[in-house]
Amino acid sequence: MKNLIKIHPAVVAVWASVVASGHLLPVFPILGTGGTFSVSHILNPLSGIFFGPLGGALCSAAGGFIGTLIAPHTAWMGLGTFIIGTTTAFTTGCIAWGKGELITINTNGSLLINGGIIVYIAGTILWFTQEIGRSFIWLPVIFYGIGFLVMITGIIFAQKLFQNPKRFWKFPAIWICTFSGLIGGATIGNFFSLIIFKQPKEIWTIIMVSAPIERALFALGAMLVGVPLLIGLNKAGISVGPQKEEE
């Protein structure tokens, strides 16, 4: 809970309001659901990067829930849509703050697995609980597989990149964490999409190709927005991100 406790409630409220406002700006349609991606889709990963997995999840949960109320056209899952943004923030936070450790062995011998890995495993299992999912194994193999490989890279190297004195390295660090975090959230979103819309394999074949490209573009947007905020907020005395504070 350390990352959550460190965040001042005012900061949570402000960032949650930013996430909520992002729902008012749709980007483009979500294939097969009738919903739309909004600007909040690039803000949720930044929640996890700025405030850690627990604090980021709190910001995105609060902002996402309010966002579904003020912009229902983006809420393809109704009031439950915020779950996806919350999962994305949590996954991204686990990657960015992972300290280079995939699995940690405590002194008592118990194992702690990085939360991002758990999300990917859970999302993949949920996919195969549905008949359509079992009949189309290529989506998790390709789509989730790409995200998983990038996630492992992020867990190992992201925090080192964030703490590098050269600010240039914050750009790839945010892109890596955001891309794999968005796919982590998509593993849960795809499960609910299977249940609600029951899209045929033909639709999922298109999604398998388009979804990684969409997430790469969203990660690019988050990178361009996130790096200036990461630098500026720390200069202003608001400590965010897994990086060394400005002197």
Disulfide bonds with the S-S distance in Angstrom:
none
